[in-house]
Amino acid sequence: MAMTYQIAAIGDWESVMGFRALGLDTYPVADAAEAREKIRELAKGNCAVIYLTEQLAKDLEDVISRYKDELRPAIILIPGRQGSLGIGRNNIQRAIERAVGADIL
């Protein structure tokens, strides 16, 4: 029997509820402390991907770096309702530089 993995979205209510229509599990949180606990809880379970708003990510660098090199969960930063802070793009750029040894973006 194949294992099924969860995909989750964590952020403010307005930013994550659209993901529910796509079939993702959504977790609206009030602040970074609540998001930190939800990420830890999901990481202990069968969650493969967590979409996290950049607004929360800026206060959760320790949690993001904790899972950066783990197979699961992959934490993907997304813009929130306030717009992009550029954190997600910077993380992708650094990952590409590590993988290929140069900035190709």
C-alpha positions in Angstrom: 0.0 0.0 0.0 1.4 3.4 -1.0 2.0 6.1 1.5 0.0 9.3 0.9 1.5 12.5 1.8 0.0 15.8 2.9 0.5 19.2 1.3 -0.3 22.1 3.6 -0.4 25.9 3.4 0.3 28.0 6.5 -0.3 31.7 6.8 -2.9 34.4 7.5 -6.4 33.4 6.6 -6.7 35.5 3.5 -3.4 34.1 2.1 -4.1 30.4 2.6 -7.8 29.8 2.1 -7.5 29.8 -1.7 -5.3 26.8 -1.4 -8.2 24.8 0.1 -9.9 24.9 -3.3 -6.9 23.1 -4.7 -7.3 20.3 -2.2 -4.5 21.4 0.2 -4.8 21.3 3.9 -4.9 24.9 5.1 -3.8 26.2 8.5 -4.6 29.9 9.1 -2.4 31.1 12.0 -2.3 34.4 13.9 1.4 34.7 14.4 4.9 33.2 14.0 4.7 31.2 17.3 1.5 29.5 16.1 3.1 28.8 12.7 6.2 27.3 14.4 4.2 24.8 16.3 2.1 23.9 13.3 5.2 23.3 11.2 6.7 21.0 13.9 3.5 19.1 14.1 3.2 18.6 10.4 6.9 17.6 10.1 6.3 14.8 12.6 3.4 13.5 10.5 3.2 12.6 6.8 3.5 16.2 5.4 5.7 16.3 2.3 5.3 20.0 1.3 4.4 23.1 3.4 3.7 26.4 1.7 4.5 29.2 4.1 3.9 32.9 3.7 7.0 35.1 3.5 5.5 37.3 6.2 5.7 34.4 8.7 9.0 33.0 7.2 10.9 36.2 8.1 10.4 35.4 11.8 11.0 31.6 11.4 14.5 31.4 9.9 15.5 28.9 12.5 12.6 26.5 11.7 13.2 26.9 7.9 16.9 26.2 8.2 16.1 23.2 10.4 14.2 21.5 7.6 16.2 23.0 4.7 18.3 19.9 4.1 15.7 17.3 5.1 13.8 15.3 2.6 10.5 16.1 4.2 8.8 18.5 4.6 9.9 20.8 1.8 9.0 24.3 3.0 8.2 26.6 0.1 7.8 30.3 0.7 4.9 32.1 -1.0 3.9 35.7 -1.0 1.1 36.6 1.4 -1.8 39.0 0.9 0.7 41.9 1.6 2.7 40.9 -1.5 6.2 39.4 -1.9 9.1 40.2 0.4 11.6 38.6 -2.0 12.6 35.9 0.6 11.3 33.0 -1.5 13.2 34.1 -4.6 16.4 34.6 -2.6 16.1 31.1 -1.1 15.7 29.6 -4.5 18.6 31.6 -5.9 20.9 30.4 -3.0 19.8 26.7 -3.6 20.6 27.0 -7.3 24.0 28.5 -6.5 24.7 25.6 -4.1 23.6 23.0 -6.7 25.4 24.4 -9.8 28.1 26.5 -8.2 27.0 29.8 -9.9 24.3 32.3 -10.0 22.3 31.5 -13.1 19.3 33.6 -12.3 
